[in-house]
Amino acid sequence: MRLTRRRGLIAGLLLAGFVAAGGFAWGQLQRYASEPVKIAVEATPITSFDTRDPAQLRFGALTFRGGLVLTSNHPAFGGISGLHIEADGARFIAVTDRGSWLRGRIVYDNGKPVGVADAELAPILGADGTPLAAHKWFDTESLTERDGMLYVGIERVEQIVRFNYRRDGLKARGEVVKVPADFKSFARNKSLECLASPPKGAPRAGELIAVTEESLDATGNLRAFVLDGAETTRFSVKRTDEFAVSDCAILPPGDLLLLERRYSVARGVAMRIRRVPLQAIKEGALVDGPPLIEADLAYQIDNMEGIAVSRTRDGETVLTLVSDDNFAPIQRNLLLQFTLD
């Protein structure tokens, strides 16, 4: 076995252990921003996605645009778990799994991401104006925009909270959204990793879709919901090859993209993006769709936990992925971009 391959295997085993543990030991520290603060984010470019073939750009249905390894000296930076990209394809807001907002602007050079500017961290606030994390509502894992409001899914407490971000910015206070009682039956730390809301004109427009990470139904598939006021649609997403959902996004005009990850001591770490038609989502349905890409640690991946969709001025569809480093020194905060052909 080559030395580089052996090192990759060892790194994969360690990373799988940290991902499986959810960064538990490192998460005991206060890792949320106590107040809004501007931070410096260093970005190291990733010029090739395949570590064995730097010239390869096409991966499944996607073309690699470029990527960044993100670091910062601020102790609350890291754990990026949900991502929203604005229409300009540059400004973003994200949540960390310790209860912070992270926002900034992706800097481009000839269409490739080269840095992050104007970065800020702030605590995600509850209705009383204090940080949600201080009340142990810290495991903020999923993020989507609906009707101008930001919705955040919180694991462990199995809650969804909405924020009037357009009006109040990083000082927005959370309002708890009523959820079905069966949310309390989710598997611990394997629940609200995916929130998405289809835009006007799309199937299920304006509704809130939630897919669990690895809370399974009686047949071993992923439990999923559509929330529309007092109405709830329950369906399932077919689980294959031991993958679990880590985020989702809407691909206009009519698809749901599922970002998935797999980790095990035997098989290491992998990621996959699956495309599911929104029209297939109905009460009691089992939905599935083809993968756009699948990658393991031979590629530039980590614990991939966030996905967002945007379009360039030239009409290209861009997928932006981010990883959660669990605040662990052996993991990385990555930002990867692909175009969908």
Summary of the structure (lengths in Angstrom):
residues: 341
radius of gyration: 18.5
end to end distance: 36.5
largest distance: 57.9
contacts: 1193
relative contact order: 0.17
helix: 12%
strand: 49%
